[in-house]
Amino acid sequence: METVRAIEMHMALSCIAMGILQSVSIRFTGEFHPGQIRYQRTPSRGRVSEAAVMHYLRKHFFRLLGKQPELYITQIIQEQQDESGAYWGSWAS
């Protein structure tokens, strides 16, 4: 039963992630030329594909987070890194 639940959660999160990518790609319509990021096979009238958005975020996500330390997600990552360093540091001695 746990396997079925894991598959269902994976599918649900995949759908949510695709929806976020589509929303972001619609948001950036007309702000820059899609050819600047990634090749698109079909004309897009200024729209950026989900693949182009995913490629951009993969490349720049942590740099963008570093510029905005007040974001909640940035604070969570920072706390995890701080805890992780203390844990591994104690093992080294």
N, C-alpha and C positions, 0 to 999 in steps of 0.2 A: 504494500500500500504506500510505503514511503517513496518508492520509485515513481509511482503514478503521480503522487503529489509533487515530486521534484520536476517531473516533465511538465505538469500543468503550470507550475510557477515559472519555469524557464520560458514557456510559450507566452505566458502573460507578460513577463518582463520584456521579452523580445518585441511584443506588440506595442508596449508602452514606449520602448526605446525608438522604434520606427516612427511612432506618432510624434515624438519629440523632434526627431530628425526632420520629418516632413514640416512640422511647424516652424522650425528654425530656417529651413530652406525657403519657405514661403516668406518669412520675415525679411530675408536678405534679397528679395526680388528687386532687381534694378540697382542695387547698391554697388555691385562690381560685376565685371564681365566673367562668366563662368570659365572661360578659357584661361583665365589667370590662375586658376586653381587646378583644374583637371579637365581632360578632354571629355566632351560629351558627343555621343553619336548623332543625336537629333537636335534640331534647333530648339532653343528653350525660351526665346523672348525675354532674356534677362534673368530667368529663374535658375537657381543653382540646384543641382541634383542632390538627393540624399547621400549618394556616394561621395560627392565633393565635400559636403558638410562633414561627413564622417571622417574623411581624409584630413580635413583641416583641423577638426577637434582632436584627432589622434596625434597630430603633429604639435598643436599649440595649447592643449588643455591645461597642463600644469603651469605653463607660463602665464596664461590668462588668470588662473587662480592666484598665482603669486602676486599679481598686480592688485588683487582685491582681498587683502587679509581679513576684512570685516565680514566676508561671507561665511555663513554657518558651515558650509561644506569644507571650506578652507580651514576653519578652526578645528573641525573633527579630524581632518587629515593631519594637522599639526599636532594635535593631542596624541594621536596614534603613533606618530613618528617620535614624539618625546618619550612616550611610554616604552616604545620598542627599543630606543637607544639605551634607556636605563636598564632594561631587562638584559640585553645582550652585553652591556658593559659590566654587569655583575658576574656574568659567566666568564669573562676574560680574566678576572683576577683570581 
